[in-house]
């Protein structure tokens, strides 16, 4: 009897789930049986559960001057926290407006449609267009641990009679693996049209606009449960609107916790900026704690996923690139410079994009 047959399937999958993704991809070539094991969705989920900071890559969707379509650049972090170029994948995507990362997959949206990509397996699928939302203004991408499903949401703002202020948002959702969008009604929140959503533990979060309609002030944080598709809202940190009109607010994730950042400047000293990072310590929205207060000489656009990498934070400073911030020394260091691009952090993942209704493309290396 073959040694593999003496070991239960569960034990084999458990062992394989702890191997590096590169080793697993090589195992596909051993035999048809190994190919079937590596493609098992159960293994993909187990492997994602065992992922850590060493299995996270920097993925940049870049519009290179020498190319007619966007490329997906993959960087791996070395032991010194420096990104090392790994691969450049060709796409036929000619326009990108936003990029979201969630549990090993990235969602790329633009005027030509919405695409889901697994940079690790180099698979990409283009989602069908909605029949009712012709020009969606915002998107979100999330994964539900309870239902084991990836979902994409898109919305369009309903306008007031004066045509200048959104009143509510009309939502649709598509479950990855299906081919049709489902309406889930209107949401009585005015979601910020220029802020991306954040997904954490099966919940999508959006910043909402205030009734005063200031461009970067926050009234509440809206939520969407990816599993049961219910909406909610809760308050942001205290005094979040104290500096309306002078601050830039964004959401992120730090050490597995929802965070809100506010970068604002001093009117009397326009070159002086302060970056505040608030962490939500519990789910009842009363546990906001100011974790960092950072003085800078330039504007920090966003905390890049608010990812805490071996004691440091990754900051996004467009159009210049990414920075390390070391809280112990209060110092900054450039990670990577780029121009017209959308960066994200993405776990290495075996998650398949199998869809019988849609064509799954295999991305190749850019020449």
N, C-alpha and C positions, 0 to 999 in steps of 0.2 A: 504493500500500500504506500502510495506517495506520502511524503512527510506532510505536505500541505493538507492532505485529506484528513490527517489525524488531529489537526487543529481546527477548532470551531471558527466559523466565519466571523463572529463577533470579535474573537481574540485577534484574528488576522487584521481586521479593519482597525482595531485599536492600536496595534503595533504600527501599521502603515501610517496612521494619522499623525504620528509623532516624527515622521521623517521629513526632511526638507523637500519642498515642492520640486526642486530640480531632480532629486533622486526618484521621486514618484513618477515624473514624466519619463524618465529613462526606463522605469519598470514596465511602462506600457508596451515596450518593444520585446519583452521577454516571451510572451505567448498570448493567445487569445484569452486564456483564463485571467492572466495578469491584467490585460487590457480591460476586461470586464470589471475586475476589482477596482482598478484605479478610477474608472468612470462611474462607480457606484455613488449616487447622491448622498448616501449615508456617510461614506468616507469623506466626501467634500465637506459635510457639516462638521464631522469630528475633527477634521484637519483645521477648520476655521476656529473651532473652540480651543485648540492647542496653540494657536498662533500667538506670538508675542512681538515685542518691539523689534526683534531681529528679523522678523518676516514681513516688515512693512517697507514698501518702496515709495519713492517720490515719483509720481506720474505727472507729466506735463503735456497738455495738448497745445501744440505750438503751430503757429502760422509762419513757417519759414519763408523768407523772401524768394528763395530759389525754387519753391514748390507751388503748384497750383491748388493743392489740397492740404488739409491739416495733417500733421503727424503726431503720433503718440510716443513721447520720449520717456523711457524708463530709467530711473537711477536707483542704485542700491547703496545703502549706507555702509561704510566700512567701520572698523573698530574705533576709528578716531572721529566718528560722527560726520564724515565728509561724504557727500553724494558722489558716487562713481557711475559714469555712464554705462548702461547695460545694453540697451537696444533702442532702435527707432522703428516704429511700425507705420507702414503706409496705410492711409485711408483714402476714401473718395469724398470725404466730408469737406464741403467748401465754405461752410459758415458755422461758427460756434458762438453761442451767447452765454452759456453756463455749463459747468461741469460739477457733478456731485459724486461723491464716493461713499459706498456703504457695503460693509461686509464682503470685501473682495471684488466687487464690481463697481464700474463707474457708469454714470448716466450722462450722456452728452446731448445737449439740446441746441437747436439753432433753427433758422428759417426753413431749412430743408427737412426738418423732422427731428425725432428723438432716437438716439442710438444707445444700446446697452453693450458694454464691452467688458470682457475679462482680460486685462493686460497680461496675466500670467499664462493663460492658455491660448491667448491671441485670437479669441473668438469675438465676433461683433454681430449684432442683430439690429436691424432697423425696425422700429415699431410702426404699426399702421397709424394713419392720421385719423383724427376724430372727425365725425360727420357733423357734430353740433358746435364744437369750439374751433372755429376756423383760424383764429389768431390768439392762442393762449398767451397770456402775459407773464406767467410764472410757472415753475415746475418744482416738484419735490420727488425724492427717491428714498425708499426705505425698505427695511426687512423686518418681518415679524417673527420673533423667536417662537411664539406660540403656534402660529399656523405654518411656519417654515416657508413663507412666501415673500418674494420681492414684489413691490408695487411702485408704480409711477403715478403721480398725481399731476394734473395740470388744471389751471384755473384762468378765468378771465374776470376782470373787474366789471361789475355792473355800474353804470354811471348815473349820477343824478341828472335832473333835467337841465341844469346849467352846463353839463358836459365837462366839468372840470374836476369833480371830486368823486372818488369811488364810494359807493354806499355799502356794497357787500361783494362777495366773491362766489362765483359759480364754479363748482368743482366737478372733475371727472377722474376716474381711477382706472388703471389697467394693471391686471396681475400678470407678471412675467410668466410666459408659457401659454397665454391666451392671445386672441387677436382682436378683441373688441374693448372699447372704452365704456365704462358704466357711469352714469350720472349719480352723484351723491348729494345733490341739492346745493342750496346757497348757504354761505357761511356769514353770520352777522358780524364779521370782523373786517377791518380794512387792513389787509396785509401790505407790508412795505414793498413797493414794486421794485426796489433796487437792492433788496437784501435776500441772499440765498437762505434756504431752509437748512436746518441741522437735524440729523436723525440720530437718536440715541436710545438704545434698549427698546426698539419697536415704537418709538414716539417721534413724530416730526414736530419741529418747533419753527415758528415764524415770528419775526418782529411785526407789530402792528403800528399803524400811524396814529398819532394823537388827534383829538378833535380840533386842536389848534392848527393842524396841518403843517407843522414844522417839518422840514425835510429829514432831520435826523433825531427826532424825539420819539419816545416810546410811551404808549399808553398801557398796553398789555402784551403778553407773549401768548400767541395762539398755539394750540396743540392739535395733533391728529394722530389717533391710535391706528397704526398700520394694520393691526389684527382685526379689531371690531369696527374700524372706520368711523369712530366717533370723534367729535370735535370738543374742544374745551379752551379755557384761557385762564391765566393767572397773572398776578402783578410782577413787575420787574423789581430790581433793587430799589431801596429808598433813595429819594432825591435824584431819581434817574433823569428827570426833566429840568433839573436845576440850571443847566447850562444849555437850554434849547437854542438852536441856531449856531452854536459854537462847537458842537461835538459830533463825532461819528460813532454810531453804536452798531455793534454786530454780535452775533451769537457764535459760540464755539463749544468745544469739548476739551476738558483738561482732566486727566487722570480718571476718565470714565464718568465725569460729572459735567452737567450743563453749566456753561459759563456765559457771562455777558461782559463785553469789553466796551469801554468808552474812551475814545481818544479826543481830547479837547485842548484848545489853545487859550492862552492868555491874551485878551484884547490889547493890553498895554505892551505885551512882549510877544509879537506875532510869531516869533521863531521858537517860543517855548511851548512844548507840548507835554501833556501828562496822560499816560495810559493807565486806566484803572481796569482791573480784572476782578470781576465778582463771580464767586462760585455758589451754586445752589446746593446746600448741604442736605436738604430733604425735599420731599415731593409736595409739601403743602405751601410752597412759595413764601414761607416766612423765614427760611433759613439762608438768606443771601448773606455771604461773608465776603468782604473785600480782601482778596488774597494778595494782590500786588498793586502797587502804585509806583509807576515807572516814569521818571523824568527823561524826556528826550529832546533833541534839538530839531527833529523833523517829525512829520506826521506819519504815524504807523497806520496803514490802511486797515489792517485786520490781523488778528492772531490766527495764523494759519492752522486751522483745525484745533487750535489751542492744544497741540500735542506736546506732551511732556516727555521729551526724549533724553533719558539718562541725566535728569536734573536740569535740563535746559528747555526753553520754549522756542518754538519755531514761529517767527513773525513774518507777515507778508507786507512788503513795502513796494507796491507797484508804482511806476513801471520798472523798478530797478531789480526786484527779485525777492529772495528769501534771506532772512537773517536768523542767527542764533541769538538768544538772549540768555545770559547766565545770571540768575538772581543773586548768587553769592558775591559776584564781583561787580554786578550792575553794569555789565559790558555787552557790547554787540559785536557780532562777527558775521560777515557775508557768507552765506552758504552757496548761493547760485544766482547768477544774473541772467535775466531773460527779458524779452521784449513783449511782443503780442502773444500772450499765452495764458492758459488757465491751469494752475497747479492743483494737485490734490495728493493726499497720502492714501495709499491703498494697500491693504493686506494681500499677500500672496494667497491665491485661492484656486481650488479645483472646481469651483462651482460651474456647472455646465450651463450653456445657453440653449439647451435642447428645446426646439419648438417645431412641431409638425406643420404649423400653418405658415411660419416665416422662415426665410432663408438665413441660415447662419453662415457668415463669411469667416474665412480664415485669413487673418492679417499676416502679411509678409514683411520682411525687413526692408527698410528704405535703402535705396542704393546710395 
